[in-house]
Structure formats: C-alpha cells, structure tokens
Amino acid sequence: MPNRRKQNLFYDLLDGPRMQPDRYRSRLQLDAKNSLAQLQRLLRWKSIKAHKGCVNTLSWSTDGQLLLSGSDDQHIAISNPFTGMQLRTKTRHRANIFSARFLPQSDNREVVSCSGDGTVLYTNLNVSTSEGLHTSSHFGCHNTGTTYEVMTVPTEPRSFMSCGEDGTVRLYDLRRTSNCYKTQCRENILITGPGALTAMALAPISLNYIAAGSSGSSVRIYDRRYLAVKGAEALGDRFTVPVKVFTIPASEERTYRVTSLEYDRHEQQLLVNYSSDHLYLFDVANHEGVGESIWRKPVTDRSAASRGKVGTARQAEGLPVTGGNVISGTVPVRRLRLRGDWSDTGPNARPAHELSSNMQVGQARPQLQATIMNRMTEVMSRMLADPRIRMGLTSQSAAARERRREMYARVVLEGGAAPQEEVEETMQQEEEQEPQPSTSGQQQVPQERAELSRLAHSDDDDDDDEEEAETERVEEQEEQEEDDDNKRAEDNDDKHSGDKGNKSNDTEDEYCNPTKFSYVKQKFVGHRNTRTLIKEATFWGDNFVMSGSDCGSIFAWDRYTAKNVMLITADQHVVNCVRPHPTLPILASSGIDYDIKVWMPQGQGSYYCENAANDLMKRNAVMLEETRDIITVPASFMIRMLACMHSLRNRGIWEEGAGGGAGAGADSAGNEPNADPQPDAP
C-alpha cells in the first residue's frame, strides 16, 4: 500500500521552488487534493445544463479543459466549465447512454460511447451528415444485452474497448473495421467471461492489465498480452483465463454486482463498488486473490432451520428482515416497487419505520404506494405457492418463449437471410404478447437480455414495456436458480457420503479462511448503492476515496482509516457519477437530476458535520437492508398481474388456491420467491 505522504501544501509552497523546481507544479496539484481542509471546503461552483434526462456518464479531457457527458436523452455534450462553451449533439443510440470517452490524441473531437441497447458508437465531431448528425460508426456486437462501459488506451488512438451483458470485452480497431451489424457477432472479442461484465478498468502504468467486474461478485484481472481460453469447446463454454480473481468475503449465499472499478495511480490497489453492498479496496499487486475454483461459495444445506437462524440473527442485530410476507424460517419474497417511485432516495428519504411513526402530509402518497405494493407482493406469493397456479402460468409463458426461439433459430441458421417483411411481421406479433427492448442499426434478432441496468435507473415512462420484459426475465432466472438450489439441498440431505461431506467442509473452510481475503485492505461503509447499477467510486488524490449514494450525497473516506471525512448533498435523488479533475481540486458530479454540478474548495472553512454524517450513515444502513431485495416494476406489470388474477378467478383456480391454502401459501412463499410473475393474459 502506498505510504501516506508526509509533505503538505504549506511546505511545498515554502520549499518547492528551491528543492524540486522541476516537480513543483505537480506537487502542488497533488497536495491540494491530499489536503483534508481543501476537501471539506468543497462547495458547488457551477451547475451545467447540458441534457434533458439523467446524466449517466462524465469524463474529463486529458488537459482538464473539457467535460464529456452522456444522458438518457441519447445526446452527448462537451462542456467547458471555465468558459461556458458547450457542444451538444444527438447520437444514433436508441437507449440510455451509459458510458462515453474521448479518444486519445484526437484533440477532443472523437468520442466513443455505449448504451442500453447494446450498441457502441464512434462519433467524429469534425464531420457532419446531411441530416445534421455527426458521422459515426456503429458496432452492434453486444447484441444480447446492455453495454455498460467503454474504455480507451492512452497510447492507442485508433482503438477502444467495451464490456457488456453478453460477458465479453470487445476490442475495436478503427483501422480495420468501421461498422458491425452482425446479429451473432463473434469478432472483436478480446475477453470472454463466465457471466455479465458490468465494469472494467485499465492499469494506468503498464496499460497491460484489465480488471473486469461481473454481476457475480467477482473481479477478474487479465493480462492482455497473454490471453488463453479454457473450457468445453463442444458446449461453447470457453472462457478467457484470468491471472487473478478477487471477491468479497460475503457470508450470505448471494452475489453482488460490481458497478465500478478504478486503479489507484500506483497500480497497486483497486477500488471496487458493489451494488447492495459496500465499497472495498483490494490490494491486487501483492496478492494472488482467491483463485478461480474458490471464489464461488459452495452450496450448503438450505433447510428451514438454517433459514430460520438467519432471520433470527438479523432480528437480534436490529436489522429488518426484508420481504413482503416474511415468516420465520423462510426465505423472504422479493418485494415490488412501482417504477417512478423515488421516495426511498434523496436527502429526505427515511426508513419505513420512521415514515409509519412520523408521517407527514407530503409523505402520504409514497406511503400509500408502499402499502399497495406490499399487498401485491403478498398476493403474488400466495399465487406462486400453489402448484396448480404455477403450472398454469408456466404453460402460458412457455408457448410464447418457444415461438420466439423458433424464430431466432431460423434467422440465425439462415445467416440473416430471412425476408425482412417476414422477420418484422414475426417480431410485431411477439411484441403484442411480450414487448422486446429497443434495438438499433440493422439488427434483425430481438434481444432477450437488454436494459437490465434500467430496471432501477431511468424514470422515463416511454420505456415501460422494455422494463416489463426484462423484469419477467430476471424473475424467471431467479426462480430457476432457487429451484436448483432447493434441489441440491434435498440431494445433500439424502446423501451421507463421508468423503463428499469432508470435501465440502474443506472447501467451505477454505472459503471462510480470513487469510484468503487478506487482500481486502479497507471496507468503506455509510453510503447506499441499490437503486442504480452504474454508481461510480473514485480516488481523490492519494489519501481519500469517494462515491455517490442513493441518498443524494457524495461520501468521502480516509483511504487508510476508512473514516468518513466529507459529505455533501449533490442530487435530489441519486448521485451516480463522481469525476475528479485530472490535476486540480475540482469535482464533477451527476445523477438523476438533469444537470452537471461542479465543485471547488471555495468555503471559508470546513462544512463537514460529523454528527449529521453519522446519522445519515446509520439511516443508510437501515435502508440498505430494506431495499436490498426490492425489484422495480412498471405499471404495465401490475396491470398484467391483475388481468392474470382475473383470468384465474374465471377458471375457478384462484379461489381454491387462495381460500384452501392461504396459510400454507404464506408458509411456503419463501421457498418459491422468484417465479415468473408476468404470464401472458389470455
């Protein structure tokens, strides 16, 4: 770990010109960021109006003069905070822009960006088309889901990388290809991972190591000079071999999505931000990690007794047991949140028990929404607990999925040669039953796994159908995982082989061994990261780290003690992006609000209040547990659910299931928490 610097701003001002004249300017710049007094004096200097939607990405130019931003409005903007000049341009993206970067050595006139529809665009701001748009190159290689991030290499001005939901890191070389419209593209693949890749970072000194964060808690580091694959080629499960694998020592049997990664400037440590968890600092240079075979925690007995112990332990610690209808000894059902309900975000958000005991007039509507959604969760849990109802729902949705698979297979086998009219007609028929996410370019195959990150992010009502389809896919996947876990647990109960039991225990002990996770240097707590999947964390100089939060604040911690040292309110709902200026003590932030805020140390003294910060951190800890297992659904989801209930009543199934087994349904709701709640209404 880099040592805390002994010098400070005063001594560098006094002795710098005489002792180190060649490094005087850079030392002053670093000292300004390493100064706690300067950090605690941050005030909002300017608000930049550049977009008409949530601002999801920020990036400074190398010289620190320009600020690049991308938004839900599918525009990119280049702003100069110092002069007020701004260039705003419409892109060819058809969904929310999640990441945008300047290409190096392009005089800040060439931009690469990616969006929720899986497309990656290269935009040349020097050339415009007859339609008023700037010339762009389209890459639809991540055509099975969202593309989360683009990344450039400082020494390679004509190439860039991207990562996405399809589990690949793609490398594009503009000298070789300028467009890609293939529906099942296997080109440009640099790295293939075993799951969705949601964040990545490049080692800043060697420029050789790529850290890739996944939706399964793991962070894999690859050496792009030596890439090898392994796995069963016949099954298509061939993955790139990482040089190191890191994860968090979680005690629960669940995974946490990585929302951001960043190396420190010495290339020694990696800052990892986890959704529904906390912020961690890993020592990646001096440790070998956990190994590919150890990072997954083995499945253990998940009996009712063990589940009851978990719930009892959480209650003993004063933590709420999440779920809509929680019965002791069961796994809680995921609760529902109506899309557009941001009542649990922002500076005025409060835990549920505070709202119920001290509710004001302005809080009546959010509380009513929460009550209704909790009731809907209970109804859904009783529905899914009845085997006959589950069988009916499964048979209805299976027929629609089979029709889509046949159409996909036909288009793929014919190499995209199917008549355009026939493909569009088939797609239109399927969209009437289950709307598909938006596509761009010349893609012919509907996407089954797009817009995952927008489940809990965008407040754009035009995307209800896209989120509805994705919500169904997520719940269906979780249902299958739960069924598999229960089946494995039953198998473990029936088998009493001593060898297998000893082997499992040995693996469990190896996983829980604290020395395995000695690379975890710090754990930063206090912020809340549940509502959005693009929340960033970054270093502020050498001594501090910072992150956005669902409470609308920016948190900063001492890097070496993990103590919170700064807290500022920066958004009415959620802060997603925090981007320090490359040299000066200037910070740019953005989130759900439509503007970009720029912060400078202009205060006359420290504005940090430790008592207020501690109160907010305690409140965030409670709300983190409350919102950990909540999923966001659109209004159309609720309409379809009510239509399904009406259909079941007409067929005489719902009365029997609800009336004859209400108690049993409640008791067993936790065992089947994530079944498909969105059948096609007959």
C-alpha positions in Angstrom: 0.0 0.0 0.0 1.4 3.5 -0.8 2.5 5.3 2.2 0.7 8.4 3.4 2.7 11.4 2.3 4.4 13.4 5.0 4.5 16.6 3.0 1.7 19.1 2.9 0.7 22.1 0.9 2.4 24.6 3.1 5.9 23.1 2.9 5.7 22.6 -0.8 4.8 26.2 -1.2 7.7 27.2 1.0 10.4 24.8 -0.2 9.2 23.6 -3.5 10.8 26.2 -5.8 14.1 25.7 -4.2 14.2 22.0 -3.5 12.3 20.5 -6.5 11.8 23.1 -9.2 11.0 20.5 -11.9 8.2 18.9 -9.9 6.9 22.0 -8.2 3.6 22.3 -10.1 2.7 18.7 -10.0 3.5 18.5 -6.2 1.2 21.5 -5.6 -1.6 19.9 -7.5 -1.4 16.6 -5.7 -1.0 18.4 -2.3 -4.2 20.3 -2.9 -6.2 17.0 -3.4 -4.4 15.3 -0.4 -5.4 18.2 1.9 -8.3 17.3 4.2 -9.0 21.0 4.7 -9.4 21.6 1.0 -11.7 18.5 0.7 -14.0 19.7 3.5 -14.4 23.1 1.9 -15.9 21.9 -1.3 -18.9 24.0 -2.4 -20.9 23.9 -5.6 -19.2 26.3 -8.0 -21.4 25.8 -11.2 -24.3 23.9 -12.5 -24.1 22.9 -16.2 -27.4 22.5 -18.1 -26.4 20.1 -20.9 -29.2 17.4 -21.0 -32.9 16.7 -20.8 -32.5 13.4 -18.9 -30.5 11.7 -16.2 -26.8 12.2 -16.7 -25.2 8.7 -16.6 -21.5 9.3 -17.5 -18.9 12.0 -17.0 -15.3 12.2 -18.4 -12.7 14.9 -18.3 -10.4 15.5 -21.2 -6.7 14.8 -20.7 -5.9 18.6 -20.3 -8.8 19.1 -17.9 -10.4 21.8 -20.0 -13.5 19.9 -21.3 -16.1 17.7 -19.7 -17.8 15.0 -21.8 -21.3 13.7 -20.7 -23.9 11.3 -21.8 -27.5 11.0 -20.8 -30.9 9.3 -21.1 -31.8 11.8 -23.8 -29.4 9.9 -26.1 -27.2 13.0 -26.5 -23.6 13.6 -25.8 -22.4 17.0 -24.6 -18.9 18.6 -24.4 -18.8 21.4 -21.9 -16.1 23.8 -20.9 -16.9 24.7 -17.2 -14.4 27.6 -17.3 -15.7 29.5 -20.3 -19.3 28.3 -20.6 -18.9 27.0 -24.1 -20.9 23.8 -25.0 -21.4 21.4 -27.9 -24.4 19.2 -27.7 -25.1 16.5 -30.4 -27.7 13.8 -31.0 -26.3 10.3 -31.3 -27.6 7.2 -33.1 -28.2 5.5 -29.8 -31.7 4.2 -29.2 -31.4 3.8 -25.4 -29.8 5.5 -22.4 -26.1 6.3 -22.9 -24.2 4.6 -20.0 -20.6 5.5 -20.9 -18.7 7.9 -23.1 -15.0 8.7 -23.5 -12.7 10.9 -25.7 -10.4 9.0 -28.0 -6.8 9.9 -27.1 -4.8 12.2 -29.3 -8.0 13.3 -31.2 -8.0 16.9 -30.0 -11.2 16.0 -28.1 -13.1 15.8 -31.4 -13.7 12.0 -31.5 -15.9 10.2 -29.0 -16.8 6.6 -28.3 -20.0 5.8 -26.4 -22.2 2.8 -25.4 -25.8 2.5 -24.4 -28.5 0.2 -23.0 -29.5 -1.2 -26.4 -26.1 -2.9 -26.7 -24.6 -0.6 -29.3 -21.2 1.1 -29.3 -20.7 4.2 -31.4 -17.7 6.1 -32.6 -18.6 9.7 -33.3 -16.4 12.1 -35.3 -17.4 15.7 -34.3 -15.4 17.1 -37.2 -17.7 15.7 -39.9 -21.5 16.1 -40.1 -24.0 14.4 -42.3 -26.9 15.9 -44.3 -29.3 15.0 -41.5 -27.4 17.3 -39.1 -25.8 14.3 -37.2 -22.1 13.8 -36.8 -20.5 11.0 -38.7 -20.5 7.8 -36.6 -19.5 4.2 -36.8 -21.9 1.6 -35.4 -20.9 -1.6 -33.6 -23.7 -3.9 -32.5 -21.5 -6.7 -31.3 -23.0 -6.7 -27.8 -26.4 -7.6 -29.3 -27.7 -9.8 -26.4 -27.9 -7.1 -23.7 -26.7 -3.8 -22.3 -23.3 -2.4 -23.0 -22.1 -0.9 -19.7 -18.8 0.8 -20.3 -16.3 1.9 -23.0 -12.6 2.3 -22.3 -9.7 3.8 -24.2 -5.9 3.2 -24.0 -3.8 6.4 -23.9 -1.2 5.1 -26.3 -3.6 3.7 -28.8 -5.6 6.5 -30.5 -7.4 4.3 -33.0 -8.7 1.5 -30.8 -11.0 1.2 -27.8 -12.8 -1.5 -25.7 -16.3 -2.2 -24.3 -17.9 -4.6 -21.9 -21.5 -5.7 -21.6 -24.2 -8.1 -20.5 -23.1 -10.8 -23.0 -20.0 -11.4 -20.8 -17.4 -10.2 -23.3 -14.8 -7.4 -23.5 -14.6 -6.3 -27.2 -11.6 -4.6 -28.8 -12.3 -2.4 -31.8 -9.6 -1.2 -34.2 -10.9 1.6 -36.4 -8.1 1.0 -38.9 -9.6 -2.5 -39.6 -13.3 -2.0 -39.4 -15.7 0.9 -39.2 -19.1 -0.9 -38.6 -20.5 -4.2 -37.5 -24.2 -5.1 -37.9 -23.9 -8.9 -37.4 -26.6 -10.4 -35.2 -24.4 -13.0 -33.6 -21.0 -11.4 -33.8 -18.0 -13.4 -32.7 -15.4 -11.0 -33.9 -13.6 -8.3 -31.9 -13.8 -10.4 -28.8 -10.8 -9.9 -26.5 -12.0 -11.5 -23.3 -14.9 -13.9 -22.6 -16.1 -14.2 -19.0 -18.5 -16.7 -17.4 -21.1 -14.0 -16.7 -22.2 -10.5 -17.4 -19.3 -8.0 -17.3 -20.6 -4.7 -15.8 -17.4 -2.7 -15.2 -13.8 -2.6 -16.2 -10.6 -0.6 -15.5 -7.1 -0.4 -17.2 -3.9 -0.4 -15.2 -2.6 3.2 -15.5 1.1 2.5 -15.7 1.7 -0.7 -17.6 -1.5 -0.4 -19.6 -1.5 -4.2 -19.8 -3.8 -5.4 -17.0 -7.6 -5.2 -17.4 -9.8 -5.6 -14.3 -13.3 -6.8 -15.2 -16.1 -6.8 -12.7 -19.1 -9.1 -13.1 -22.6 -9.5 -11.9 -21.5 -12.5 -9.8 -19.3 -10.6 -7.2 -16.0 -11.5 -8.8 -13.3 -9.2 -10.1 -11.0 -10.9 -12.7 -7.7 -9.4 -13.8 -6.5 -10.3 -17.3 -3.1 -9.6 -18.9 -4.0 -8.6 -22.4 -0.5 -9.6 -23.7 -1.1 -13.2 -22.7 -4.7 -14.3 -23.2 -5.7 -18.0 -23.2 -9.0 -19.8 -23.1 -10.3 -22.9 -21.3 -13.4 -24.9 -21.1 -15.5 -27.4 -23.1 -15.4 -26.3 -26.7 -18.2 -28.7 -27.7 -20.5 -26.9 -25.3 -19.4 -23.5 -26.2 -18.3 -22.7 -22.6 -14.8 -21.4 -23.4 -13.7 -18.6 -21.1 -10.6 -16.4 -21.0 -8.2 -17.4 -18.2 -7.6 -14.6 -15.7 -4.3 -14.1 -13.9 -6.1 -13.3 -10.7 -9.6 -13.5 -9.2 -10.9 -11.4 -6.3 -14.2 -11.3 -4.5 -15.7 -10.2 -1.2 -15.9 -12.5 1.9 -19.7 -12.5 1.9 -21.4 -14.7 4.5 -24.7 -14.8 2.6 -25.4 -17.1 -0.3 -25.9 -14.4 -2.9 -24.0 -12.4 -5.4 -23.4 -8.7 -5.7 -23.0 -6.8 -8.9 -19.9 -4.7 -9.4 -20.9 -1.2 -10.5 -17.5 0.4 -10.9 -13.7 -0.3 -10.8 -10.7 2.0 -10.6 -7.0 1.5 -10.1 -5.0 3.9 -8.0 -2.3 5.9 -9.8 0.4 3.5 -8.5 -1.3 0.4 -10.0 -1.2 -1.3 -6.6 -4.8 -1.2 -5.4 -8.3 -1.5 -6.9 -11.4 0.3 -5.7 -14.5 -1.8 -6.2 -18.0 -0.6 -5.7 -20.7 -3.3 -5.1 -24.4 -2.9 -5.6 -26.5 -3.7 -2.5 -23.2 -3.9 -0.5 -20.3 -1.6 0.3 -17.2 -0.1 -1.2 -13.9 -2.1 -1.0 -10.2 -1.5 -1.6 -8.3 -4.6 -2.8 -4.6 -5.0 -2.9 -4.2 -6.6 -6.3 -0.5 -6.1 -6.8 0.8 -8.1 -3.8 -1.8 -10.9 -3.5 -2.9 -13.7 -5.8 -6.6 -13.5 -5.0 -8.8 -16.4 -4.2 -8.4 -18.5 -7.3 -11.0 -19.4 -9.9 -12.1 -22.6 -8.2 -12.5 -21.0 -4.7 -14.3 -17.7 -5.4 -17.7 -19.3 -5.6 -19.1 -20.3 -2.2 -20.3 -23.9 -2.2 -24.0 -24.6 -1.9 -24.8 -25.7 1.6 -27.8 -27.1 3.3 -30.6 -24.6 3.0 -33.1 -26.2 5.3 -35.9 -24.4 7.0 -33.9 -24.5 10.3 -30.9 -22.7 8.7 -33.1 -20.1 7.2 -34.8 -19.5 10.5 -31.4 -19.0 12.1 -30.5 -16.3 9.5 -33.8 -14.5 10.1 -33.4 -14.7 13.9 -29.8 -13.5 13.8 -30.8 -10.5 11.7 -33.6 -9.6 14.1 -31.2 -9.9 17.1 -28.8 -7.5 15.4 -31.7 -5.0 15.0 -31.7 -5.3 11.2 -35.0 -5.6 9.3 -35.9 -8.9 7.6 -36.7 -7.9 4.1 -39.6 -9.3 2.2 -43.3 -8.8 1.7 -44.7 -11.6 3.8 -41.8 -12.8 6.0 -42.4 -15.9 8.1 -39.7 -17.1 10.5 -37.8 -19.9 8.9 -38.4 -18.9 5.2 -36.6 -17.0 2.6 -38.3 -13.6 2.1 -40.1 -12.9 -1.2 -38.8 -10.1 -3.2 -40.9 -7.0 -2.7 -42.1 -4.9 -5.5 -41.6 -1.2 -6.2 -43.5 0.8 -8.8 -41.4 2.4 -11.4 -41.0 6.1 -10.9 -41.2 5.8 -7.1 -38.1 7.5 -5.9 -39.4 8.1 -2.4 -36.6 6.0 -0.9 -33.9 8.2 -2.5 -32.7 11.7 -1.9 -31.9 13.8 1.2 -35.5 13.4 2.6 -35.7 9.6 2.3 -36.4 7.8 5.6 -36.6 4.2 6.7 -40.1 2.6 6.7 -40.5 2.6 10.4 -39.8 6.3 10.6 -42.3 7.0 7.9 -45.0 4.9 9.6 -44.5 6.6 13.0 -43.9 10.1 11.9 -45.7 10.5 8.6 -46.5 14.0 7.3 -49.0 15.1 4.7 -46.4 15.3 1.9 -45.4 11.7 2.5 -48.9 10.2 2.3 -48.7 9.3 -1.3 -45.3 7.4 -1.2 -46.5 5.6 2.0 -49.7 4.6 0.2 -47.7 3.3 -2.8 -45.5 1.2 -0.5 -48.6 -0.3 1.2 -50.2 -1.2 -2.1 -47.0 -2.8 -3.4 -46.5 -4.8 -0.2 -50.0 -6.1 -0.5 -49.4 -7.0 -4.2 -46.3 -8.9 -3.1 -48.3 -10.9 -0.6 -50.9 -11.8 -3.2 -48.3 -12.8 -5.7 -46.5 -15.0 -3.1 -49.8 -16.9 -2.4 -50.4 -17.3 -6.1 -46.9 -18.7 -6.7 -47.2 -21.0 -3.7 -50.0 -23.0 -5.3 -48.6 -25.7 -7.7 -51.6 -25.6 -9.9 -51.4 -21.9 -10.5 -47.6 -22.1 -11.1 -48.2 -24.8 -13.7 -50.8 -22.7 -15.5 -48.6 -19.7 -15.6 -45.6 -21.7 -16.8 -47.5 -23.3 -19.6 -48.8 -19.9 -20.9 -45.4 -18.3 -20.9 -43.6 -21.4 -22.3 -45.6 -21.3 -25.5 -44.6 -17.7 -26.2 -41.0 -18.4 -25.5 -41.0 -21.4 -27.8 -42.3 -19.3 -30.7 -39.6 -16.8 -30.2 -36.8 -19.4 -30.0 -38.0 -20.9 -33.3 -37.9 -17.5 -35.0 -34.5 -16.8 -33.6 -33.1 -20.1 -34.7 -34.5 -19.7 -38.2 -32.9 -16.3 -38.6 -29.5 -17.4 -37.2 -29.4 -20.6 -39.4 -30.2 -18.6 -42.5 -27.4 -16.2 -41.6 -29.8 -13.2 -41.5 -31.2 -14.0 -44.9 -34.8 -14.3 -43.9 -37.1 -11.9 -45.7 -37.2 -8.5 -44.0 -41.0 -8.4 -44.1 -41.4 -11.8 -42.5 -39.0 -11.0 -39.7 -40.7 -7.8 -38.9 -44.1 -9.4 -39.0 -43.0 -12.1 -36.6 -41.3 -9.6 -34.3 -44.5 -7.5 -34.3 -46.6 -10.5 -33.4 -44.3 -11.3 -30.5 -44.2 -7.7 -29.3 -48.0 -7.8 -29.0 -47.6 -10.5 -26.4 -44.4 -9.5 -24.7 -42.6 -6.3 -25.8 -39.0 -6.5 -26.6 -36.2 -4.0 -25.8 -35.3 -1.4 -28.4 -32.7 -2.2 -31.0 -30.6 0.0 -33.2 -28.9 -0.2 -36.6 -29.8 -3.2 -38.8 -30.3 -5.8 -36.1 -32.8 -8.4 -37.0 -32.9 -10.5 -33.9 -34.9 -9.3 -30.9 -32.9 -9.1 -27.7 -33.9 -11.1 -24.6 -31.5 -9.6 -22.2 -31.3 -5.8 -22.8 -31.9 -2.9 -20.4 -31.1 -4.8 -17.2 -29.5 -1.8 -15.6 -32.5 0.4 -16.4 -34.7 -1.7 -14.0 -33.8 0.6 -11.2 -32.4 3.6 -13.0 -34.4 5.5 -15.5 -37.6 7.4 -14.8 -38.6 7.6 -18.5 -42.2 6.4 -18.9 -41.6 5.6 -22.5 -39.6 2.5 -21.6 -42.3 0.7 -19.5 -42.6 -2.2 -22.0 -38.8 -2.7 -22.2 -38.5 -2.9 -18.4 -41.6 -5.2 -18.2 -39.9 -7.8 -20.5 -36.7 -7.6 -18.5 -38.4 -7.9 -15.2 -40.0 -11.1 -16.4 -36.7 -12.5 -17.5 -35.0 -11.6 -14.2 -37.7 -13.2 -12.1 -37.7 -16.3 -14.3 -34.0 -16.7 -14.0 -34.0 -16.3 -10.2 -36.9 -18.8 -9.9 -34.7 -21.3 -11.8 -31.7 -20.6 -9.6 -33.9 -21.1 -6.4 -35.3 -24.3 -7.7 -31.8 -25.6 -8.5 -30.6 -24.6 -5.0 -33.5 -26.4 -3.3 -33.0 -29.5 -5.4 -29.3 -29.6 -4.5 -30.2 -29.1 -0.8 -32.5 -32.0 -0.9 -29.9 -34.2 -2.6 -27.4 -33.2 0.2 -29.9 -34.3 2.8 -30.4 -37.7 1.2 -26.6 -38.4 0.7 -24.5 -39.2 3.7 -21.2 -40.0 2.0 -18.4 -39.2 4.3 -15.9 -38.4 1.6 -18.1 -35.9 -0.1 -19.1 -34.3 3.2 -15.5 -33.9 4.2 -14.6 -32.4 0.8 -17.4 -29.9 1.0 -16.4 -28.9 4.5 -12.8 -28.5 3.5 -13.9 -26.2 0.6 -16.1 -24.3 3.0 -13.3 -23.8 5.5 -11.0 -22.7 2.7 -13.5 -20.1 1.5 -14.2 -18.8 5.0 -10.5 -18.6 5.9 -9.7 -15.0 6.7 -6.2 -15.3 5.2 -7.8 -15.9 1.8 -9.2 -12.4 1.9 -6.2 -10.6 3.3 -6.1 -8.5 0.1 -9.2 -6.6 1.4 -7.4 -3.5 2.8 -10.4 -1.4 3.6 -14.2 -1.5 3.6 -15.9 1.8 3.3 -19.5 1.9 4.7 -22.1 4.5 5.0 -23.3 5.2 1.5 -26.2 3.3 -0.2 -25.9 1.6 -3.6 -29.1 -0.2 -4.5 -31.3 1.8 -6.9 -28.9 2.2 -9.8 -26.4 -0.1 -11.4 -23.9 2.5 -12.7 -22.8 4.1 -9.5 -19.2 5.2 -9.5 -16.4 5.4 -6.9 -13.0 7.1 -7.4 -9.8 8.2 -5.7 -9.4 11.8 -4.6 -5.6 12.3 -4.6 -3.7 9.6 -2.7 -5.4 9.9 0.7 -9.1 9.8 0.0 -11.8 7.8 -1.9 -15.3 8.9 -2.7 -18.6 7.6 -4.1 -22.1 8.6 -4.9 -25.1 7.4 -3.0 -28.9 6.8 -3.2 -29.4 9.4 -0.5 -28.3 12.1 -3.0 -25.0 12.7 -1.3 -21.3 12.3 -2.1 -19.3 10.5 0.5 -15.6 10.7 1.0 -13.5 8.5 3.3 -9.9 8.5 4.5 -8.2 5.8 2.4 -6.1 4.5 5.3 -8.6 4.5 8.2 -11.9 4.1 6.3 -13.3 7.0 8.4 -15.9 9.3 6.7 -14.4 12.7 6.4 -16.7 14.6 3.9 -20.4 14.6 3.0 -22.1 16.9 0.6 -25.6 16.8 -0.9 -25.4 16.7 -4.7 -28.7 15.5 -6.1 -32.4 15.4 -5.3 -32.4 11.6 -5.7 -29.3 9.6 -6.6 -25.6 10.6 -7.3 -24.2 8.2 -9.9 -21.1 9.9 -11.3 -18.2 11.4 -9.4 -15.3 12.5 -11.6 -12.3 14.5 -10.2 -10.4 16.9 -12.4 -7.2 15.3 -13.6 -5.0 17.8 -11.9 -7.0 20.5 -9.9 -9.1 20.0 -6.8 -12.3 20.2 -8.8 -15.0 17.6 -8.8 -17.8 17.0 -11.3 -20.9 15.0 -10.3 -24.2 14.0 -11.8 -27.1 11.6 -11.2 -30.9 11.5 -11.6 -31.0 15.3 -11.8 -30.7 16.7 -15.4 -27.7 18.9 -14.7 -24.0 18.5 -14.0 -22.6 20.0 -10.8 -19.0 21.2 -10.5 -17.5 21.6 -7.0 -14.5 23.6 -5.9 -12.9 24.3 -2.4 -14.4 27.8 -2.0 -15.7 27.6 1.5 -14.2 29.8 4.3 -13.9 26.7 6.5 -15.0 23.1 6.9 -18.6 22.4 6.2 -18.4 18.8 7.4 -20.6 17.9 10.4 -19.7 14.6 11.9 -22.9 14.1 13.9 -25.1 14.7 10.9 -22.9 12.4 8.8 -23.2 9.6 11.4 -27.0 10.0 11.5 -27.2 9.7 7.7 -24.9 6.7 7.6 -27.0 4.9 10.2 -30.1 5.7 8.2 -28.5 4.4 5.0 -27.5 1.2 6.7 -31.1 0.5 7.7 -32.5 1.5 4.3 -29.8 -0.6 2.6 -31.3 -3.7 4.3 -34.8 -2.6 3.5 -34.2 -2.1 -0.2 -31.7 -5.0 -0.8 -34.4 -7.4 -2.1 -36.8 -5.0 -3.8 -37.3 -5.0 -7.6 -38.7 -2.2 -9.7 -41.6 -3.0 -12.0 -43.6 -0.8 -14.4 -47.3 0.0 -14.2 -47.9 -2.4 -17.1 -46.6 -5.2 -14.9 -49.3 -4.6 -12.3 -52.0 -4.4 -15.0 -50.9 -7.8 -16.4 -50.8 -9.3 -12.9 -54.3 -8.1 -12.2 -55.5 -9.5 -15.6 -53.9 -12.8 -14.7 -55.7 -12.9 -11.4 -59.0 -12.1 -13.1 -58.4 -15.0 -15.6 -57.6 -17.4 -12.8 -60.8 -16.4 -10.9 -62.9 -17.0 -14.0 -61.4 -20.5 -14.3 -62.0 -21.3 -10.7 -58.3 -21.7 -9.8 -57.6 -18.7 -7.8 -60.4 -19.1 -5.2 -59.3 -22.7 -4.5 -55.7 -21.8 -4.2 -56.2 -18.7 -2.2 -59.1 -20.0 0.0 -58.0 -23.6 0.6 -54.3 -22.9 1.2 -53.8 -19.4 2.3 -51.9 -20.3 5.4 -49.9 -22.9 3.5 -49.2 -20.4 0.8 -47.8 -17.9 3.2 -45.7 -20.6 4.9 -44.2 -21.8 1.6 -44.0 -18.5 -0.1 -40.4 -18.1 0.8 -39.5 -21.4 -0.8 -40.6 -20.2 -4.3 -39.8 -16.5 -4.2 -38.9 -15.7 -7.7 -41.3 -17.5 -10.1 -42.4 -15.8 -13.3 -45.0 -13.2 -12.2 -45.9 -11.9 -15.7 -47.8 -14.5 -17.7 -49.4 -13.5 -20.9 -53.0 -12.6 -20.2 -55.4 -14.9 -22.2 
